[in-house]
């Protein structure tokens, strides 16, 4: 029997949340060291505290992991396996990305009519390929991405393969994208066992966005009014909570037309084909999140597939929770409770979120407050609380967790708790993840402390991946960016190596 959104369990949500609040949050963990002042905030927020480097270290874990000290202050230890040439190129690229006028000029050029001039475009693309692209992108195709996976595997990391596809709105493009995702999953069979932790899929690349909006409206109206029947709806986990934003759907939507329902079924079949290939290749599938206008439909795709495919103790399919949303904790608790009742091991990727400006703009246009937390502290607290909840849940029970963060404080707290719970190297129920080319100091520090770490590996042709590169350049510009600590530690290590060579 289908679970209609969260409606069938809404009467228990307050009790579940009361029990949730009794859990020990990450912020209550004890440590023998003083936490550093360096906290990197999500780059979609403007509140960025200046990162002042603290050499006091981040404490040590006491669990049954590797027992290695969790520390980020020693560039020599962190980057010991990185060749000097690569370290130099990475440092220069990140320093260039920190110069705001350079990034602003580059963004203007990429979006200008000058790119219609072939010679000029070739020059720009060539420069981009040798700098930002090589730093932030795993390769032009699945074969080059595979070589990057092998390089990372030799260095102690795993890879999350993400073919860099943006939104589409026609079935022909969706079919083509689906084939690319299937090829990506199939490629993992030729790579070292377990070197790829997951294949990443965006539902917006395999289902027309117009269909996602229509399905989201119908799901919202069903949850709001309990007055319509959705004949196409299959058994799923809760999609909404009592605090979820429902203002996108102001009037009763019309049922899906026969053509829309056919397009919807085609998208479901594409996802099924991708999942079947992941199952055959023994690799997990992570489904990315989008904005709240279309997220209900994406959650439906994710949760209904999880009910069908997630069996035993280890999930095959992971959904994404964005902690900057005010309803994130409540939805996570409801989904986990429902999954446990149904015997479905829940896979969760926890992120902070990436649509702050658009969410606030849409909410304001409809006369509602933003669904995003009011400040950066609330977002940090929500992320850490969600992480703590899931760590407790998966330590001795079903499910798995991907902690995707560039925030040193969140990484430190979650790593300490994971080690206290006995979650260490080789335990793939919990892994940390950072974008390729970003937060490398955090990645190496977590890996050196004996924790599972993956790097998120987007790949694709230079022109196709350009929107992704522009976002990364925007995130890294300025002295208060995510890359500030990486730049400082890399520079210190380069200086040390140069001094050692001279002496």
N, C-alpha and C positions, 0 to 999 in steps of 0.2 A: 504494500500500500504506500502511495507516495506521501511524503511529508510536505505539506503545503507551506513552503517557506519556513518561517519559524512559528507559524500560527498554532501548530499542534502542541507546542511546548511553551508558548508565551506565558502561561500561568505559572510556570516553574522558574522563569528567568530570574525573578528576584531572589528566590531561595538559592539558586545556583550561584548568583553573584555574591550573596552573603557568604556562602561557603568559600568562594574564590578569594574573598578579602581576608580570610583567615590564613591563606597561604603566605609563606615567607617571601617578601619581595626581594629582588636583587639588591636594592638599596640598603637592606639591613644586613648584608653579609659583613662579617667581621674580617679584619685584616691586620697584620702586624705592621703594616707600612702605611704611611700617609698617602692618600690618593693624590695623583698629580693634578696640577691645574689645567693641564692640556686636555680639553674636551672638544672634539671636532663635531660641529653641528651639521645637520643635513643642509645641503647647499640650496635647497628650494626655499630656505628661510633666510631672512635678512639679518636675524639676530646671531651674529657670529662672534663669540668671544675671542679675543686675540690669543692665539696659541703661544704661550710662553713655555719653552722647553724645560722640563723637570727631570733631572738626572737621578731622582730618588728611586726609580723603579716602580713596578706595579704589583709587588707582592709575589707570593708563591702559592701554588695550589697545594691542598692537603689530602686530596683524594688518591685513588689508585691509578691515576694516569701515569705519565712518564716520571712525575716528580720533578721535572725540570722547572727552573724558576721562570715565571712569566714576566719578562722584562722587555722594554722597548728602547732603552736609553743608549745601548752600545751598538753603534753602526758597524763596528768590526764584526761583532757576532751576528748581527742581523743579515748583513750582506756578504758574509764570508764566501758564499757560493756564486756570487755575481761577478762575472769578468769585469775588469776595469773599463774596457771599451764600452760595454753595455751600460755600466754604471754612469760613465761620463755622458753618454748620449741621453740616458733617461734624465739625468740632472739638468742638462741643457734644455731638453724639451719641456720639463716641468717649470723651469725658470722662465722660459719664453711664454708659457701659458699663464704665468703669474703676472705678466705685464698687461694690464687691462687695455691700454690703447692698441696694443698689437692684436689682442683677441677681438676687440671691437672692430678694428679695421678689417681683419680677416673675415669676420662674420658679414660685414657690409659687402666685401668683394664677392664672397660666395653667393650672396643673394642679389648681386647687381647684374645689369645687362652685359657687363664686360665678359661674363662667362659664356655668352653666345659667340664670342670670338674664339675660334678654334685654337689658335696659337697661344692666346692668353690663358684659355682654359687648361691647355696641356701643361703650361708652366705652373699654374696654381695647383693642379692635381699632382704634378710631380713633386713639388715642394711638400704638399700635404702628405703624400705617400711616404716620403723619407723622414718625416717628423712626427706629427700627431698620429697619423694612421699606424705607423710601425709601433708606436708606443702603446696605443689604446686598443688596437684591433689585432685579432689572432691570425688573420690571413685573408686572402681574396676568395678562397674557396674551401671546401671541406678537407681537401688534401693538405693545404697549408695550415689550416686550423689543427689538423691531426699532428703535424710536426710541432706545433706550439704545445699541444697536449703532452707529447713525449718529452719536450724540454722541461716543462713544469713538473712532470712526473719524476724525472731524474732529480729535480730539486726538492721533492717531497710534497708537491701539491697535486691536487686533482683538478679537472676542468669541467666547467658547465658550458656546453656548446650551444651557442645562440646564433642562428642564422639571422642576420640583421634585416628583417623585413618590417615595413611600416604598414599603416592601415590601407586596406583595399575595399572596394565596393562592387566587385563583379565576380562572377563565378569562375571565369577563365583564370583570373589572377589567383583566386583562392586555390584552384586545382594545381596551378603551377607552384604555389607556395607550399602546398601540402606535399607535393612530390619532393621538394627541397628538404622539408623536415624529415620525411621518411628516409631520404638519402643520408641525412645527418645521423639519424639513429642507426642506420645500417653500417655507417663508417666506423662506429665504435667497436664493432666486432673484430676489426683488424688492428686495434690499438691495445696496449698492455691492459690486462685484466684489471678492472676497477679504477683505471686511470681517468675515466670519465664518470663523474658522479651523477650527471643528469644531462638530458637534452631539454632546452628551453623552448617553449612555444608561446606565441601570442595568438590568442583566439581571433584578434582583429585581422590577422593575416590569412585565416582560413574560413572566416565567416564575414559576409558583407556587413559593414558597420551599421547600415540602415536596418538590417535584421536584428542586430544586437540591441539597437535602441527600441525597436518594436517589442521584442521579447522582454526587455527590462521593464518597459511600461506595463505590460500585461502582468508580469510577476509582482510589480509594486502594487497594482490595482487589486490583484487577488489578495495580497497581504493586508492592504488597507481596509478593504470593504468586505472580504469573504463572500462576494456576491457574484463571482464569475467562475466558470469551470474552464480549465485549460486541458482539452482532450489530449494534447501532445505531451503533457508533462509526465515525466517518469519519476520513480523514486529518487529522492535526493536528500541532502542534508540541509539544515536551515540556511536560508539566504539572507534574512533580515533579523534584526533585533528590535526591541521597542524604541531604541534611540536612533535607528537607521534613518538617513535622509530619504524621504519619500516625496519631496516637493516637486521632483521632476515630472511627475504624472499628476496633473491637476484635474483632468477630466477622464471619463471612462474611455479607454482605448477600444478601437474596433478589433475584432478577432483577426488573426492572421488570414490573409487571403490565401487561396490555393497555391498561388505562385510563391508567396512568402513562406508558407509552410513547406513547400518543396525545397526552397533555398535553405531553410533551417535544417531540414533532414539531410541535405547534401553536406552541410557543415558538420553535422553530427557524425556522418559517415567518414568525413575526412579525419576528424579527431580519432575515431575508432581505428582507422587505418594506421595512423601515427602511433597510437597506443599499442596496437598489435605488433608493430615493428619494434617498439621499445621493449615489449615483453619478450619477443624473440631474441633481442640483442642483450637482454638482461641489464637494461639501463633505465634509471628513473626518469620520469617526465615532470618538469616544473612548468606550470602555467602562470604567466605573468599577469599582474593586475593592471587596470586602466582607471579612468575617472569614473565617478559615481553615476554618470548618465548611462553607462553601458556595463558597469561592473556586475549588477544583478544577473544579467544573462551569462557573463563569463563565469560567475560563481555557479550558476546552474550547470553549465557545461562541465565544470570541474567536479562539483559534488555528485552529480548523477553518474559521471564516469568513475569516481572513487567508489561509489556504492557497488558498481559492477566489477571493478578490477582490483581494488585494494583488499587483499586477503591475508589472513594469518597475522603476523606481527609486524611485517615490513611493508610500508605503502609503496605502490608503484607511482601513484599520481600525487603531486604536491600542488596545493593552491597557495595563493599569496595573500597575506594580511598586511595592510598598510596602517602602521601604528599612528600616523598623524590624523587619522579619522577618529572622531569622538566615540563612535560605536565599536571600535576595534576590539576592545577587551570583552565587551558583552557578546559580540558575535562569536569570538573565539571560544569562549566558555560554552555557549549554546551548541556550537558545531561539535566541539569535543565531546560533550555529554551525549548528543544524539549519535555520534559515531560510535561511542562505546556501547550504547544500547543496541545498535544495529550490528555490532561486531565488525566494524570497519576501522582498520588502523589509519589514523589521520596523518597525512603529510602536510606540513606547514612551512612555507618560506616567510619569514618575518622581515619586513622592510619598514623604513620610515615613511616613504611616499614621495611622489614626484609631480603632483598636479596642484600645488598650492594655489597658484595664481588663478588658474582656470576654474577651480572649485569655488573660490571666493567670488569670482566674477559672476558665475552662473547663479549661485545662491542669491547674491545681491539683486540680480536682474529679476528674480522671481519673488523678491521680498522676504527672503529667509536668511537666517544667520548661516555663516559658513559651517560646513560639516567638519572642518579642520580644527584641531585644538587651537586655543587662543594664543598660545605662546610656545616657545621652544622647550621650556622646562616640562610642560605637560606632555609634549611629544616624547621627550626623553623618558619621562616617568612611565608613560604608556608602553613604550617599547620594552623597557626593562621589566615591567610587570608581566607583559605578555610572554617575554622570554623566560621569566622565572616560572610562570604557570606551566608552560610547555616542557621545560626542563624537568620539573617535578613529575609531570605526566608520563614522559617517555623514558625516564630513568629506569623504572621497573614495570613499565606497561607497554601497550602497543603504541605505534606511531613513531614519527621521526620529525626532526626539526632542522631547518636551514636558517642560521642566523646571519642574514645579509646586512652587514653594517660596516661603515668606515669610521665609526665613533669609537675612540680609544676607551672611553669610560665604559660604554656598553659592552665592548669586547672584553675588557678586564673583568667586569662583574660577572658576565655570563661564563667566562672561562673559569673563574674561581669556583662558581657554583657547580659547573660541570665536573670539575676535578673533585670537589667535595662529594658529589654524587657517584663518583667512580667512573665517570665517562671520560675516556682518554683515547689515545691513538688506537686505531683499529675498530673503535665503536662507531659505526657509520650511522647510528641513530641521531647523532648530533654533529653537525658540521658548520663551520663558519665560512663566509664567502665575501669576497671583495671583487670589485671590477678589475679586469686586467689593466695594468698600468697605473692603478690607484691604490692608495693605502697599503703599499708594499711593506712598510715598517710594521704595520699591524699584522699583516699576513705572516711575515717571517717570525714575528714574536710569538704568535699563537702556534704556528707550526713547530717552532723550536721548543715550546712548552709541552709538546706531545699531543696536540689537538688536531682533529681533522680540519683541513682548510682547502677550499676550492677557489679557483679564480674564474670569474664570469667572463666567458670568451666570445664576444661578438665577432662575426666574420662575414665577409661579403665584398663585392667590388667597391672600389674607392667611391665612385659616384653614388652608389646605393647606400653606403654606410655614412654618407656625409651628415645627415641629420643627427645621427648618434655622435659623431665627432664634434659637431657644434655644441651639443649639450655638454660633452665632457670638457671642452675648452672653456665654456661658460662657467662650469662648476669649479675649475681649477684656477681661474684668474683671480688676481688679488692676493695680498699678503695673508689674508685670513682664510684661505681656501683649504680644502681637504688635504691638498698636497704639501702644505707648509711643513709639516713634520718630516715627510719624506725628503723634501728638498734639503732641509737642514741636516738630517742624518746622512744623506748621500754625500753632501758637500764635506761634512766632517770626515767621512770615510775616505773620500778621494784625497783630501788633504793629508790624512794619515798615511795613505799608500804612497803619495808623492814624497812626503817627508822620509818615509822608510827607504824609498828607492834612492833618494839623493844621499842619505846618510850611509 
